[in-house]
Amino acid sequence: MNGIEILKYGIFGYSFLVGLISFSISDDLRNPKVFRRCMIASAISFFIGILLEFADIFKIETGMTLIIMSISIIYLGYYYLLRNLFKAWKGTDPYITSVSSTIGGSPIGGFWTKYPRNRKIIWTDFLFSFAQALIPIFTIAGLMLMIIKMNK
């Protein structure tokens, strides 16, 4: 393995790590400080992706580097949009459901952010949970497929 491959895997690993952390602490993204930190790490990944895409040092399909480095910012963008839509629709912060969640039960909360005691899980929390998890995955997969087709 040469230096370019090590650089590629290290940088792509950073992008996946930022996306994984953002996704795994999604209950805490309601906290502006946590969201801002995730957004800063995601923006760094995105701008590195832009620089590497223009430099084309990895010699992969045009646009693929940018998509891989944009994974976390795409997720956070959808999270922010869907959260604001949910708040406008239901008047409360959405809850990210887990396997043990039931309608009418109390939300568990995140590591640093807790839900109000009177907050109960509603069916739209399940809708939000699936949407915030699946829409970014399908968007990224669709963009990757489009890039692969365009570069044939």
C-alpha positions as CSV (number, residue, x, y, z in Angstrom):
1,M,0.0,0.0,0.0
2,N,1.4,3.4,-1.0
3,G,1.1,6.8,0.7
4,I,-1.9,7.9,-1.4
5,E,-3.9,4.8,-0.4
6,I,-3.1,5.3,3.3
7,L,-4.2,8.9,3.0
8,K,-7.4,7.9,1.2
9,Y,-8.4,5.3,3.8
10,G,-7.5,7.7,6.6
11,I,-9.5,10.6,5.3
12,F,-12.5,8.4,4.3
13,G,-12.3,6.8,7.7
14,Y,-12.6,10.3,9.3
15,S,-15.7,10.9,7.2
16,F,-17.3,7.6,8.2
17,L,-16.3,8.2,11.9
18,V,-17.9,11.7,11.9
19,G,-21.1,10.3,10.3
20,L,-21.2,7.3,12.7
21,I,-20.8,9.5,15.8
22,S,-23.4,12.0,14.5
23,F,-25.8,9.2,13.9
24,S,-25.2,7.3,17.1
25,I,-25.7,10.4,19.3
26,S,-28.8,11.6,17.4
27,D,-30.8,12.0,20.6
28,D,-28.3,14.6,21.7
29,L,-28.4,16.6,18.5
30,R,-31.2,18.6,20.1
31,N,-28.6,20.2,22.2
32,P,-27.2,23.2,20.2
33,K,-23.7,22.7,21.5
34,V,-23.6,19.0,20.5
35,F,-25.1,19.8,17.1
36,R,-22.6,22.6,16.5
37,R,-19.7,20.4,17.2
38,C,-21.0,17.7,14.9
39,M,-21.6,20.3,12.3
40,I,-18.1,21.7,12.6
41,A,-16.6,18.2,12.2
42,S,-18.9,17.6,9.2
43,A,-18.0,20.9,7.6
44,I,-14.3,20.1,7.9
45,S,-15.0,16.7,6.2
46,F,-17.0,18.4,3.5
47,F,-14.3,21.0,2.7
48,I,-11.6,18.4,2.7
49,G,-13.8,16.5,0.2
50,I,-14.0,19.6,-2.0
51,L,-10.3,20.1,-2.0
52,L,-9.6,16.4,-2.7
53,E,-12.2,16.3,-5.4
54,F,-10.5,19.3,-7.2
55,A,-7.0,17.8,-6.7
56,D,-8.2,14.4,-7.9
57,I,-5.3,12.6,-6.2
58,F,-7.3,9.5,-5.4
59,K,-8.1,8.8,-9.1
60,I,-11.6,7.5,-8.4
61,E,-14.9,8.3,-10.1
62,T,-15.5,12.1,-10.4
63,G,-17.7,13.2,-7.5
64,M,-17.3,10.1,-5.4
65,T,-14.7,11.6,-3.0
66,L,-17.0,14.6,-2.4
67,I,-20.0,12.3,-1.7
68,I,-18.0,10.1,0.7
69,M,-16.7,13.1,2.5
70,S,-20.2,14.6,2.7
71,I,-21.9,11.7,4.4
72,S,-22.1,13.4,7.8
73,I,-23.2,16.8,6.5
74,I,-26.0,15.2,4.5
75,Y,-27.2,13.3,7.5
76,L,-27.1,16.4,9.7
77,G,-28.9,18.5,7.0
78,Y,-31.7,16.0,6.8
79,Y,-31.8,15.7,10.6
80,Y,-32.1,19.5,11.0
81,L,-34.8,19.8,8.3
82,L,-36.9,16.9,9.5
83,R,-36.6,18.0,13.2
84,N,-37.8,21.5,12.3
85,L,-40.7,20.1,10.2
86,F,-41.7,17.8,13.1
87,K,-41.5,20.7,15.6
88,A,-43.7,22.8,13.3
89,W,-46.2,20.0,12.8
90,K,-46.4,18.6,16.4
91,G,-45.1,21.5,18.5
92,T,-42.5,19.4,20.3
93,D,-39.1,18.0,19.7
94,P,-39.1,14.6,18.0
95,Y,-37.8,11.5,19.8
96,I,-35.5,9.0,18.2
97,T,-37.2,5.7,19.0
98,S,-35.3,2.5,20.0
99,V,-36.2,-1.1,20.0
100,S,-37.8,-0.8,23.5
101,S,-39.9,2.2,22.6
102,T,-43.7,2.0,22.7
103,I,-46.4,4.5,21.9
104,G,-47.4,6.2,25.2
105,G,-44.1,5.3,26.9
106,S,-41.5,7.7,28.2
107,P,-38.5,8.6,25.9
108,I,-35.1,7.5,27.2
109,G,-33.0,10.5,26.1
110,G,-29.4,10.8,25.1
111,F,-26.1,10.9,26.9
112,W,-26.2,14.7,27.6
113,T,-29.8,15.6,26.7
114,K,-33.0,14.4,28.5
115,Y,-36.6,14.8,27.5
116,P,-39.2,16.4,29.7
117,R,-40.9,14.0,32.1
118,N,-44.3,14.6,30.7
119,R,-43.2,13.8,27.1
120,K,-44.7,10.6,25.8
121,I,-43.8,8.7,22.6
122,I,-46.3,9.3,19.8
123,W,-46.6,7.4,16.5
124,T,-45.0,10.3,14.6
125,D,-41.8,9.8,16.6
126,F,-41.5,6.4,14.8
127,L,-42.0,8.2,11.5
128,F,-39.3,10.7,12.3
129,S,-36.9,8.0,13.5
130,F,-37.2,6.0,10.3
131,A,-37.1,9.1,8.1
132,Q,-34.0,10.6,9.8
133,A,-32.2,7.3,9.4
134,L,-33.3,6.1,6.0
135,I,-33.6,9.2,3.8
136,P,-29.9,10.1,4.1
137,I,-28.9,6.5,3.3
138,F,-31.0,6.4,0.2
139,T,-29.8,9.9,-0.8
140,I,-26.2,8.9,-0.5
141,A,-26.7,5.6,-2.2
142,G,-28.6,7.3,-5.1
143,L,-25.9,9.9,-5.5
144,M,-23.2,7.2,-5.6
145,L,-25.2,5.2,-8.2
146,M,-25.7,8.3,-10.3
147,I,-22.0,9.1,-10.2
148,I,-21.1,5.6,-11.2
149,K,-23.5,5.7,-14.2
150,M,-22.3,9.1,-15.2
151,N,-18.6,8.0,-15.2
152,K,-19.1,5.0,-17.4
